[in-house]
Amino acid sequence: MKIIENKSFDEERALYGSQGVKAISCRFDGPADGESAFKESADIFTENCYFNLRYPFWHGRNVKILGCEMTELCRAALWYTDDVKIKNTRMHGIKALRECADVTVENCDIISPEFGWFTSGINMKNTTVAGEYFMLRSEGLVFENVTLNGKYSLQYIENSTFEGCNFNTKDAFWHAKNVVVKNSYIKGEYLGWYSENVTFENCVIEGTQPLCYCKGLRLINCEMHGCDLSFEKSEVYADVTSFVDSIKNPLSGKITVGALGELILDDKNALCEVETKNDKS
C-alpha cells in the first residue's frame, strides 16, 4: 500500500483512480478548490485527514475513514461507494452518504441533511446524528445506541433493526416495512404512519397522533406519553403499560393499555378490541 503523509491537495481529482493508498494527516483543502479527490478509487485508507472540498469518495470500493473531519464544505462525501468503514469521524457536509452499500459507521458525529438516502446495508453504532430526511428509502439498517435529532427520518426504510436508540424526530418511520425497534425512546409527531410490519418492544413513545394507518403493527411492553388520537385506522396488537391520552378508530386487532383518557369510536369499521388494565391515576 502506498503511504501519503502530511500532504495537502486542492486540485481537481487529486488522487483519481488510486488503488491501495493510505493517506495519513493529509489536508484536502486549498485555493484550487478541486473536487472528487478519490473518485473511482479502491482500497483506500484515510486517517486523521481534513476534508474541506466536495465529493471526495465517489464510485469507490473498500474505503476506510478513521479519525477524520469532513467540514460543511465537504458536500456529498460518499456516493455510489461499497464496503465502507467510518470510525471516530465528523461528517458535517450535506448529503454525506448516498446510494452506498455495506457501510459501517461507529463513534461518529454526523450533522448532515439528507444523509444516507438509498443505502443498502448500514451498521451504525454509538453515533449522534442531526439532519432532515435521514436514511430515506434505505434498507438493511442495523442501529445500536444512535441518538438522532431531525425531521422526516427513516421514511420508506425496509428490513431494519434498532436497539437502544434515542430518536427526536417528526414523521419518523413513515411507510417503513419489516422493522423492529427495541429498548428505545422515540419522540415526535405522527410516528410511523402508513408503516407495515413494524414492532416496538420495550420502547417509550412520546408525541401526538402516533401509529395511524398501519398494517401489522405490534407494541410489546411499551409506554406512551402525550399520545392523543393514537392508532387511527391501524391493524394493531399492542401491550401498553402506561396511560394513553386517547385512541381513535383502530381498525382491527387488540390494544391493551394501562389506563385510557378517551376512546373515540365514530367509524363503524373500527373493530379493534381495546382493553384497559387500570383506572387513570
N, C-alpha and C positions, 0 to 999 in steps of 0.2 A: 504494500500500500504506500502510495506517495504521500509524504507528510509536508504540509504547508503551515508554517507557524509565524505568528506576529506580522502578517502581511495585510495590506489594505487593497481593496478592489472597488472601483467605481465605474468601470467601463461596461458597456453592453455585453451580456453573455460572457462574463469574465472567465468562467470555468465551464463553458458549454460542452456537453458531451463527455464529461470526465468519467473515468472508470477507476474505482479504487483510490479515492482521495481522502486523507484525514486532515482537516483544517482545524488548527488549534489557535485560539486567541487571535482570530482574524477579524477584520472590520470590512463590512460591505457597505460602503458609505463614501461620499465624496462629490466633487463638483460635476463630474461627468454624468452623474445621476442615471447610470445604466441599469437596465432591468435584467431579470432572468439569469442570475449568476450561475446556477447549477442546472439549468434546463437540459432535459434529455440525458441526465446522468444516472449512474448506478453505483452501488456500493460506496456510499458517501457517509463519512462520519465527521460531524462538527461538534466541537467542544469549546465552550467559553467564547463563542463568537457573537458579534454585534451585527444585526441585520437592520439597516435603515433604508433599504431600497426595495422596490417592488418585485414580486413574483420569483423569489429565489429558487423554489423547488417545484418545477412543473414537469410532468411526464417523466418521473423518476422511478427508481426501484431500489429497495434496500437502503433506506436513509435513516441515519441515527442522529438525533439532535439532543445534546446534553449540556445543560447549564448555559443556554444561550439567551439572548434578548432579541425579540422581534418588536420593533417600535410601531407606533401608529402609522408611520410612513411605509412600513413593510406590509403592503396590501396583498391579499390573496397569496399567502406564502406557499401553501402546498395545495396544488390541484393535480388531479389525474396521476397520483403517485401511489404505489403499492409497497407494502411491507415497510411501515414507518414506525419508529420508536422515538418518542419525545419525552424527556425527563428533566425536571428541575429547570423549566424554561418559561419565560414570559412571552406570551403571544398576544400582542396588543394591536394588531392590524385587523382591519375589517376583512371578512370573508377568508379567515386564515386557513381553513381546511375545506376542501370541496371535491366531491367525486373521487375520493381515495378509497383504498381497501386495505384491510389488515393493519390497523393502526393501534398503537399503544400510547396512552398519554398518562403520565404519572407525576405527581407533585408539581403540577404546573399552575400558573396564574394566567387565565385567559380573559381578555377584555376584547370581544370581537363580535360585532353584529353579524348575523348570517353565517355563523360558524357551523361547519360540519355537514352542509347540505349534500344529499345524495351519496353519503358514505356507507360502505358495507363493511361491517366487522370492526368495531372500535371498542377497545377496552380502556376505560378511564377510571383512575383511582386517585384518591387524596388530592383533589384538584378543585379550585374555585373558578367559577365562570360568571361573566356578566355579558349580556348581549341579547338582542332580539332575534326571534326565529331560529333559535338554537336547534341544530340537528334535524332540520326539515327533511322529510322523506328519506330518512336513513334506516338501515336495518342491521340486526345483529349487534346491538349495543349491549355491553356489559359494564355497568357503572357501579362503583363502590366508593362510598364516602365522598361524594361530589356535592358541592354547595353551588347553587345556581340562583342568580338574580337576573330577571329579564321579563320579556313578554313573548307570548305566542311560541312557546317552546315545545319541542318534542312532538310536533304535529306530523301526522301521517307516518310515524315510525312503525316498524314491524319486528316481531321475533326478538324481543329485548328484555333484559332484566336489570333491576335497580335495587341496591341493598345499602341501607344506612345513609341515605341521601337527604339533603335539605334543599327543597325547591321553593322559591318565592317567585311565582311566575303566573301571569294571566293566560287563560286559554290553553293550558298545558294538556298534552295528550289528546288533542282533537284528532279524530279519525285514526287513532292508534289501533293496531291489531296484534294480538298474541303477545301481551306484555304482562310481566309480573313485577310488582313493586313491594318490597319488604322492608319493615323496620325503618320507615322513612317519614319525613314531615313534608307535607305539600300544602302550601298556602297560595291562594289565588282565586280569582273569579272564574266561574264557568269551566270547572275542571272536567276534562275527559268527554266532552260532548261527541256524539256520533262514533264512539270507540266500539271495538268488537273484541271479545275475549280478553278483557283486562282484569287482573286480580290485584287487589291491595290487601296485604297481610301485615298485621301489627303496625299499622300506619296511623298517623294523625293527619286529618284532612280539615282544612280551615278555609272558609270563604263562601260567598253567595252562589246559589244555583249550581251545585256540583252534580256531575254524573247524570246528565239528561240525554235521552235518545240513544242509549247504549244497548248493545246486544251482548249477551254472555258475560255480564258484569258480575264480579264477586268481591265482596268485602269480608275479610276474616279477622275478627278481633280488632276492629278499628275504632278510633274515636273521631267524632265530627264536632267541630266548633264553629259557631256563626254560620251554620249551613241552613239556609232557608230555601224553599221551593226545590228540594232535592229530588233526584231520581225521576223527573218527569219523562214519561213515555219510555222508560227503560225496562229491559228484561234483566232482572237482578235477583241475586241471592246475597243477602247482606246480614252480617252479625256485627252490630254497632253497640259498643258498651256504654256510650255516653248519651247525654241528652241531645236531641236533634230539634232545631227550631221548627222546621216544617218539611213535610213530604207532600209532593203534588203529583197525583195521577200516575203512579208507577204502573207499568203495563202488565207485567207478569212476574212470577217467582214469589219470593218471600223475603221480607225485611223485618229483622228483629232489632229493636233499639232499646237502650237503657231507659229512656224517657222521651216523650214527644210533645212538642208545643202545639202543633196543629197538623191534622191530616186533611188535605184538600182533595176531595173526590167529586169532580164535576164533569167527568168524562166516563161514559158508560163502558168504554173499552178498558178502563183501568181496573184490572182484576188481580193485581198483586196482593198477596196477604201481608198485612202489616201488624206486627205484634209488639206490644210494649212490656218490658220487663218490670219497670218500677214507675211510680208516680214521679212527676217532676219535683226535684228537690230545690 
